[in-house]
Amino acid sequence: MLGAHANSPAPELVPQVKELISQTVGAGDGVSVVVGQGRPDVVPMPGVVHGAANSDAKKSQARQNLTAIGAVLGKARATTAENDLLAAVGLAARSLSPTATGRTLVIVDSGLQSTAPLAFQDKGMLAAEPDQVAGYLADNNGLPDLKDVRVVLSGFGDTAAPQVPLSAAQRKNLIAIWKAIFERAGGIVEQVDQPMTAAPLTGLPAVSVVPVPAAPSFAATGTQPAKVELDDQTVAFVPDTARYRDPAGVKELLQPLADQISAKRLAVQLTGTAASAGTATGRRKLSLQRAEAVRDTLVSLGVDRASIVAKGVGSDWPGHVPDLDADGHLLPGAAAQNRLVIVEAKAS
């Protein structure tokens, strides 16, 4: 599956992917290509030619097959707006030959789907918990059939203008979301960790840009307290715990905020909030623990502990957004908006 759409580097076949195609052709299996876009489409591919009489002829034949396939891949382009990666993967899975010696689906794409039910430009989606996204799609019959399919991810998280680059934490969560989806669909997932760096293709239909928040900071205005909301895109926790997914990354992101608090001698209140999962008591407890985790990090970065107050309110706070659907399933994007540690500061 080839993501030859806007906001992404031109799709590249990195060496590991080329080797997979070579092995497939060498085994006599066919190759199908689906272009990821708003309405995914199968690209007509040349047939794999066989019948060479000796080893030298077979090698020559394999090179000819690969050249023909490469020529088609090089010309693949999106012709419709947006990126529906889920639909493209479903179409590609249906294109796999049931008689192939190994059913492998290579996905070369940025991973930034821009259409429902997984539009990453929607607030909270990029920070959603991977298992909750996969579970929601499963509950709503939104998963492709990837049973026993080897799924190889290449280029996920790589972007091109006008899409703002993802941070390391955002790219990591994006990949984790897709891995959870494909594994829930029955696939055997692996990742090729080699970036795509080719210049983007030009003249393509538009793809919605995914907003990428800047590092947290604030500046008090007048007598009003300054406020920053730390969500899962900046301070991500292991699900149902107060442990950071990336402790070193959190410290790096919070250092400028800690410096502001210390330099201006601000008094800080940390308010932990939670999505609607679990009991009210459990939500308050977890939200408090997460606020305390941020407090401890700020203290480790030089903030006076006496200047910080931490509290947890669970899902009982004015900014809470509805995060359950009609069947009581947690909506991943909305739930992510409700998992915050709110930092309010004013001069002490």
C-alpha positions as CSV (number, residue, x, y, z in Angstrom):
1,M,0.0,0.0,0.0
2,L,1.5,3.3,-1.2
3,G,0.7,6.6,0.5
4,A,1.4,8.8,-2.6
5,H,-0.5,11.7,-1.2
6,A,0.1,15.3,-0.1
7,N,1.7,16.3,3.3
8,S,4.1,13.4,3.1
9,P,7.5,12.7,1.5
10,A,7.3,10.9,-1.8
11,P,7.0,7.2,-0.9
12,E,10.3,5.4,-1.0
13,L,11.0,1.7,-1.1
14,V,13.8,1.3,1.5
15,P,16.2,-1.6,1.1
16,Q,14.2,-3.9,3.4
17,V,11.0,-3.3,1.5
18,K,12.8,-3.8,-1.9
19,E,14.0,-7.2,-0.5
20,L,10.5,-8.2,0.4
21,I,9.3,-7.4,-3.1
22,S,12.2,-9.3,-4.6
23,Q,11.5,-12.4,-2.4
24,T,7.8,-12.2,-3.4
25,V,8.6,-12.0,-7.1
26,G,11.3,-14.7,-6.8
27,A,8.7,-17.1,-5.2
28,G,6.4,-16.6,-8.2
29,D,3.8,-14.6,-6.3
30,G,2.1,-11.5,-7.7
31,V,2.3,-8.0,-6.4
32,S,-0.7,-5.7,-6.0
33,V,-0.5,-2.0,-5.2
34,V,-3.1,0.2,-3.5
35,V,-2.7,4.0,-3.5
36,G,-3.8,5.5,-0.2
37,Q,-6.0,8.6,-0.7
38,G,-9.6,9.7,0.1
39,R,-10.9,7.0,-2.2
40,P,-8.2,4.3,-2.3
41,D,-7.7,2.5,-5.6
42,V,-5.8,-0.5,-6.9
43,V,-3.1,0.3,-9.4
44,P,-2.9,-2.0,-12.5
45,M,0.4,-4.0,-12.2
46,P,2.3,-6.0,-14.7
47,G,2.1,-9.7,-14.4
48,V,5.1,-11.6,-13.0
49,V,6.8,-13.5,-15.8
50,H,8.1,-17.0,-15.2
51,G,9.5,-19.9,-17.2
52,A,13.2,-19.1,-17.5
53,A,15.2,-22.2,-18.3
54,N,18.3,-21.7,-16.1
55,S,19.6,-19.8,-13.1
56,D,21.1,-16.9,-15.1
57,A,17.9,-16.5,-17.1
58,K,15.9,-16.6,-13.9
59,K,18.0,-13.8,-12.4
60,S,17.6,-11.7,-15.5
61,Q,13.8,-12.4,-15.5
62,A,13.6,-11.4,-11.8
63,R,15.4,-8.1,-12.6
64,Q,13.0,-7.4,-15.5
65,N,10.0,-8.1,-13.2
66,L,11.3,-5.8,-10.5
67,T,12.0,-3.0,-13.1
68,A,8.5,-3.3,-14.4
69,I,7.0,-3.1,-10.9
70,G,9.2,-0.2,-9.9
71,A,8.2,1.8,-13.0
72,V,4.5,1.4,-12.0
73,L,5.3,2.4,-8.3
74,G,7.2,5.4,-9.4
75,K,4.2,6.8,-11.3
76,A,1.6,6.1,-8.6
77,R,-0.2,9.3,-7.5
78,A,-3.2,10.2,-5.3
79,T,-6.1,11.5,-7.4
80,T,-8.6,12.2,-4.6
81,A,-8.3,14.5,-1.6
82,E,-7.5,13.3,2.0
83,N,-6.0,10.1,3.2
84,D,-8.2,7.1,4.2
85,L,-5.5,4.7,5.3
86,L,-7.9,2.2,7.0
87,A,-9.9,1.8,3.7
88,A,-6.7,1.5,1.7
89,V,-5.4,-1.3,4.0
90,G,-8.8,-3.1,3.8
91,L,-8.6,-2.9,0.0
92,A,-5.0,-4.1,-0.1
93,A,-5.8,-7.0,2.3
94,R,-8.5,-8.2,-0.1
95,S,-6.0,-8.0,-3.0
96,L,-3.6,-10.4,-1.4
97,S,-3.6,-13.8,-3.1
98,P,-4.9,-16.6,-0.9
99,T,-2.4,-19.0,-2.6
100,A,0.7,-16.9,-2.0
101,T,3.6,-18.5,-0.2
102,G,3.6,-15.7,2.3
103,R,0.8,-13.1,2.6
104,T,2.7,-9.8,3.3
105,L,1.2,-6.3,3.3
106,V,3.8,-3.5,3.1
107,I,2.3,-0.1,4.1
108,V,4.4,2.9,3.0
109,D,2.6,5.9,4.4
110,S,2.9,8.8,6.9
111,G,0.1,7.2,9.0
112,L,-1.8,10.5,9.3
113,Q,-5.2,9.4,8.2
114,S,-7.5,12.4,7.7
115,T,-11.0,10.8,7.3
116,A,-13.5,9.3,9.8
117,P,-13.5,7.2,11.8
118,L,-9.8,8.0,12.5
119,A,-9.2,11.6,11.5
120,F,-6.0,12.6,13.2
121,Q,-6.7,16.3,12.7
122,D,-9.5,16.0,15.2
123,K,-8.6,17.3,18.7
124,G,-7.2,14.5,20.9
125,M,-6.8,11.8,18.2
126,L,-3.0,12.1,18.0
127,A,-2.8,11.6,21.8
128,A,-5.4,8.8,22.0
129,E,-4.5,5.6,23.8
130,P,-3.7,2.9,21.2
131,D,-5.7,0.1,22.7
132,Q,-8.8,2.3,23.1
133,V,-8.6,3.3,19.4
134,A,-8.3,-0.3,18.3
135,G,-11.1,-1.4,20.7
136,Y,-13.4,1.3,19.5
137,L,-12.9,0.3,15.8
138,A,-13.4,-3.3,16.7
139,D,-16.7,-2.5,18.5
140,N,-17.9,-0.6,15.5
141,N,-16.8,-3.1,12.8
142,G,-14.1,-0.7,11.6
143,L,-11.2,-3.1,11.3
144,P,-9.8,-4.7,8.1
145,D,-9.4,-8.4,7.9
146,L,-5.6,-9.0,8.5
147,K,-5.7,-12.5,10.0
148,D,-2.2,-14.1,9.7
149,V,-1.1,-11.3,7.4
150,R,2.5,-10.0,7.9
151,V,2.1,-6.2,8.1
152,V,5.2,-4.1,7.5
153,L,5.1,-0.4,8.4
154,S,7.4,2.0,6.6
155,G,7.5,5.8,6.8
156,F,5.0,6.2,9.6
157,G,5.2,9.7,11.2
158,D,7.3,11.1,8.4
159,T,5.8,14.4,7.0
160,A,6.2,17.1,4.5
161,A,5.0,20.8,4.4
162,P,2.5,22.1,5.0
163,Q,2.2,19.3,7.7
164,V,4.2,20.3,10.8
165,P,6.7,17.6,11.8
166,L,5.7,15.4,14.7
167,S,7.6,15.3,17.9
168,A,9.3,12.0,18.9
169,A,6.6,11.3,21.4
170,Q,3.8,12.1,18.9
171,R,5.4,9.8,16.2
172,K,5.8,7.1,18.8
173,N,2.1,7.2,19.8
174,L,1.0,7.4,16.2
175,I,2.9,4.2,15.4
176,A,1.6,2.5,18.6
177,I,-2.0,3.3,17.5
178,W,-1.5,1.7,14.1
179,K,0.2,-1.3,15.6
180,A,-2.7,-1.8,18.0
181,I,-5.2,-1.5,15.2
182,F,-3.4,-4.0,12.9
183,E,-2.7,-6.5,15.7
184,R,-6.4,-6.3,16.8
185,A,-7.3,-7.0,13.1
186,G,-5.2,-10.2,13.3
187,G,-2.0,-9.0,11.6
188,I,1.6,-9.7,12.6
189,V,3.1,-6.3,12.7
190,E,6.7,-5.1,12.3
191,Q,8.2,-1.7,11.7
192,V,10.9,-0.6,9.3
193,D,12.6,2.2,11.3
194,Q,14.2,4.1,8.4
195,P,12.8,7.6,7.6
196,M,11.5,8.7,4.3
197,T,13.4,11.8,3.2
198,A,12.5,12.2,-0.5
199,A,11.0,15.5,-1.7
200,P,7.2,15.4,-1.7
201,L,5.3,14.9,-4.9
202,T,3.7,18.0,-6.3
203,G,0.3,18.8,-7.8
204,L,-1.6,16.4,-5.5
205,P,-5.1,16.8,-4.0
206,A,-5.1,18.4,-0.5
207,V,-4.9,16.4,2.7
208,S,-6.0,18.1,6.0
209,V,-3.1,19.2,8.2
210,V,-2.9,17.7,11.7
211,P,-2.4,20.4,14.3
212,V,0.8,19.8,16.4
213,P,0.9,21.7,19.7
214,A,4.0,23.5,20.7
215,A,5.9,22.8,23.9
216,P,4.0,24.0,27.0
217,S,4.7,27.5,28.3
218,F,2.7,30.4,29.7
219,A,2.9,34.1,30.5
220,A,0.7,35.7,33.1
221,T,-1.5,38.6,31.8
222,G,-2.8,41.2,34.3
223,T,-4.2,39.6,37.4
224,Q,-5.5,36.5,35.7
225,P,-3.6,33.2,36.3
226,A,-1.7,31.8,33.4
227,K,-2.9,28.4,32.4
228,V,-1.4,25.5,30.4
229,E,-3.1,22.2,29.7
230,L,-0.8,19.2,29.6
231,D,-2.4,16.5,27.5
232,D,-1.2,13.1,26.3
233,Q,0.7,14.8,23.4
234,T,3.0,16.5,25.9
235,V,2.8,14.4,29.1
236,A,1.7,10.9,28.2
237,F,1.0,8.3,30.9
238,V,0.9,4.5,30.7
239,P,-2.8,3.6,30.6
240,D,-4.5,3.5,34.0
241,T,-1.3,4.5,35.8
242,A,0.6,7.6,36.8
243,R,3.8,6.4,35.2
244,Y,5.1,8.3,32.2
245,R,5.5,6.5,28.9
246,D,8.6,8.5,28.2
247,P,10.1,10.0,31.5
248,A,13.1,11.6,29.8
249,G,10.9,13.2,27.1
250,V,8.5,14.6,29.7
251,K,11.4,16.2,31.6
252,E,12.7,17.8,28.4
253,L,9.3,19.2,27.6
254,L,8.6,20.5,31.1
255,Q,12.0,22.1,31.7
256,P,11.1,25.5,30.0
257,L,7.9,25.5,32.1
258,A,9.8,24.8,35.3
259,D,12.2,27.6,34.4
260,Q,9.3,30.1,34.0
261,I,7.8,29.1,37.3
262,S,11.1,29.4,39.2
263,A,12.2,32.7,37.5
264,K,8.9,34.4,38.1
265,R,8.4,32.8,41.5
266,L,4.9,31.7,40.6
267,A,2.5,29.8,42.8
268,V,1.2,26.8,40.9
269,Q,-1.9,24.7,41.1
270,L,-2.0,21.4,39.3
271,T,-5.4,19.9,38.6
272,G,-5.6,16.3,37.3
273,T,-8.6,15.3,35.2
274,A,-9.8,12.0,33.8
275,A,-11.9,10.5,31.1
276,S,-15.2,8.7,32.0
277,A,-13.8,5.2,32.3
278,G,-14.0,3.4,35.6
279,T,-15.6,4.5,38.9
280,A,-15.8,8.1,40.1
281,T,-13.5,7.2,43.0
282,G,-11.0,5.6,40.7
283,R,-11.0,8.6,38.3
284,R,-10.4,11.1,41.2
285,K,-7.6,8.9,42.6
286,L,-5.8,8.5,39.2
287,S,-6.2,12.1,38.3
288,L,-4.6,13.2,41.6
289,Q,-1.7,10.7,41.2
290,R,-1.0,12.2,37.7
291,A,-1.1,15.7,39.0
292,E,1.4,14.6,41.8
293,A,3.6,13.0,39.2
294,V,3.8,16.3,37.3
295,R,4.5,18.1,40.6
296,D,7.3,15.8,41.4
297,T,8.8,16.3,37.9
298,L,8.6,20.1,38.2
299,V,10.3,19.9,41.7
300,S,13.1,17.7,40.2
301,L,13.6,20.5,37.6
302,G,14.1,23.2,40.2
303,V,10.7,24.4,41.3
304,D,10.1,25.0,45.0
305,R,7.7,22.2,46.2
306,A,6.1,24.6,48.6
307,S,4.9,26.7,45.7
308,I,2.9,23.8,44.1
309,V,-0.6,22.5,45.1
310,A,-1.8,19.3,43.4
311,K,-5.4,18.0,43.3
312,G,-7.4,15.5,41.3
313,V,-11.0,16.1,40.1
314,G,-11.6,13.0,38.0
315,S,-14.2,13.8,35.3
316,D,-16.0,16.4,37.5
317,W,-14.7,19.7,36.0
318,P,-16.2,22.4,33.8
319,G,-14.1,21.6,30.7
320,H,-15.1,17.9,30.6
321,V,-16.3,17.0,27.1
322,P,-18.7,14.1,26.4
323,D,-16.5,11.0,25.7
324,L,-19.0,8.1,25.6
325,D,-21.0,7.1,22.5
326,A,-24.6,6.0,22.6
327,D,-23.6,2.5,23.4
328,G,-21.3,3.6,26.3
329,H,-18.1,3.0,24.4
330,L,-15.3,5.5,25.2
331,L,-14.6,7.8,22.3
332,P,-10.7,7.8,22.0
333,G,-10.3,11.4,20.8
334,A,-12.7,12.9,23.3
335,A,-11.3,10.7,26.1
336,A,-7.8,12.1,25.3
337,Q,-9.1,15.6,25.6
338,N,-10.3,14.8,29.2
339,R,-7.0,13.4,30.3
340,L,-5.2,16.5,31.4
341,V,-3.0,18.0,34.1
342,I,-3.9,21.7,34.1
343,V,-1.2,24.0,35.3
344,E,-2.4,27.4,36.7
345,A,0.1,29.9,37.9
346,K,0.1,33.4,39.4
347,A,2.6,35.6,41.1
348,S,3.1,34.4,44.7
